[in-house]
Amino acid sequence: MSGKDETKSGKIRTEAEIRAERLAKTLRDNLQRRKQQARARRAGAADETTGLPGGRPAAKKDESDG
């Protein structure tokens, strides 16, 4: 990659500008996802995910042991 990208309008964007735009989009997507989760919690609906992604389920403790 040459570090520059030419858009349809002919404007040349630097690699830093491209990275900044990609970061801004990621942050917007994250904010929208967090807002949706907050709305679901207020509505009493369960979250779509449980725990950390890729995590193992917690081991159940046997209550009969004393």
C-alpha positions in Angstrom: 0.0 0.0 0.0 1.4 3.4 -0.9 -0.1 5.1 2.1 -2.4 7.2 0.0 -5.9 6.5 -1.3 -7.8 8.3 -4.1 -11.5 8.7 -3.7 -14.1 9.2 -6.5 -13.9 12.9 -6.0 -10.2 12.8 -6.8 -9.1 13.9 -3.3 -6.1 12.1 -2.0 -6.4 10.8 1.6 -3.4 10.0 3.7 -3.1 6.7 5.6 -3.6 8.7 8.9 -6.9 10.1 7.6 -8.1 6.6 6.5 -7.2 5.2 9.9 -9.0 8.1 11.7 -12.1 7.5 9.6 -12.0 3.7 10.4 -11.6 4.4 14.1 -14.5 6.9 14.1 -16.7 4.3 12.4 -15.7 1.7 14.9 -16.5 4.0 17.8 -19.9 4.9 16.3 -20.8 1.2 15.9 -19.7 0.5 19.5 -21.8 3.4 20.8 -24.9 2.1 18.9 -24.4 -1.4 20.2 -24.0 -0.2 23.8 -27.2 2.0 23.5 -29.1 -1.0 22.2 -27.9 -3.1 25.2 -29.0 -0.4 27.6 -32.4 -0.2 25.9 -32.8 -3.9 26.2 -32.0 -3.8 29.9 -34.5 -1.1 30.5 -37.1 -3.1 28.6 -36.3 -6.2 30.7 -35.1 -8.2 27.7 -32.0 -10.4 28.1 -28.7 -9.5 26.5 -27.8 -11.4 23.4 -24.5 -12.5 24.9 -23.5 -14.1 28.1 -20.1 -13.6 29.7 -17.0 -12.9 27.8 -16.6 -13.9 24.2 -14.7 -17.1 23.9 -14.9 -17.7 27.6 -15.6 -21.1 29.2 -18.8 -21.6 31.2 -18.4 -21.4 34.9 -18.1 -24.7 36.8 -21.1 -25.5 39.0 -20.3 -25.9 42.7 -21.7 -29.0 44.4 -23.8 -27.9 47.3 -23.9 -31.3 48.9 -20.3 -31.1 50.0 -20.0 -29.8 53.6 
